[in-house]
Amino acid sequence: MKKIALEGDFNFTDEQVARLNAVGQVEKLESVASDEAWLNAVKDYDVICNWGDHVLASLDKLENVLITYPYTELGSFDSSELAKRNVYIANSRGGNRKSIVEWTMFMILSLFRQFPTFLRTTEQHPFTSTQSLEGKNVLIIGHGTIGTEVGERCEAFGMVVDYFNRGDDLTAKASQADVVVNALNCNPSSKNLLDSDFFSGMKQGAYYITFARPYTYDIDGLIAAIDAGTVGGAAIDCDPEPLFDISNDFYKKCLSNDKILVTPHVAGVTKQAAANGLEIMVQNVEAYLNGNPQNIVIK
């Protein structure tokens, strides 16, 4: 019987536990402190369900295994090289999509309407006329399921939506956008795609919003463009782990600029997203062990 390792705490329902037991021998592993200890703990399993701990640092030493986790983006790796050793990564794509889209729309509204300035204000502000979303041009970089749904929601607010697709002139498109949404995944083609030249070439006063990993953009280039007055402001859901960590250097760097609305990796953190992610992860295990793998990440 195939062996399934649960590496971490998962709030599975009784029905989900029964489904896992129906396709394999399920064992819960104790947490370990090092990559070496993790490799030793998981070496005999056909499937590893975990939260991503130790995975990226250990991929080159694994073989004949599926790794699946209850969220979307793990990080950068070469899926073709992994496949040579029969190693596959399955994510829970779509599970947190609506939650991330909600965060994105909140940030677009917050930047254009300046809502954070006026929430529970204790000082008298001069009359301020803010900007409606109606007629604003939004460029979405990353035309996957999340980027597409962001575009649909933006259209509902009367915005003019454009997408960056491979082969497009990114600089030209960004120069016409009132707001740029970075919805990129991590792969070789997206590494630092949005560099300092990109930010310095954005439309004067435009906003930048992202929930993507810093792997895809140059935070120092963004801050320089904000300080130069090119970029009007930004909203960033900081990526470094763990969730809600405000002690890491990346978060502090974002927080140091008062024109950046920053949150500590919470865009996709809702009860609904968590439940969706666990269900998709169970489906990934079932599909793989039944010979029909799904949600395999190709990079």
Secondary structure, 3 states (H helix, E strand, C coil): CCEEEEECCCCCCHHHHHHHHHHCEEEEECCCCCHHHHHHHHCCCCEEEECCCCHHHHHHHCCCEEEECCCCCCCCCCHHHHHHCCEEEECCCCCCHHHHHHHHHHHHHHHHHCHHHHCCCCCCCCCCCCCCCCCCEEEEECCCHHHHHHHHHHHHCCCEEEEECCCCCHHHHHCCCCEEEECCCCCHHHCCCECHHHHHCCCCCEEEEECCCHHHECHHHHHHHHHCCCEEEEEEECCCCCCCCCCCHHHHHHHCCCCEEEECCCCCCCHHHHHHHHHHHHHHHHHHHCCCCCCECCC
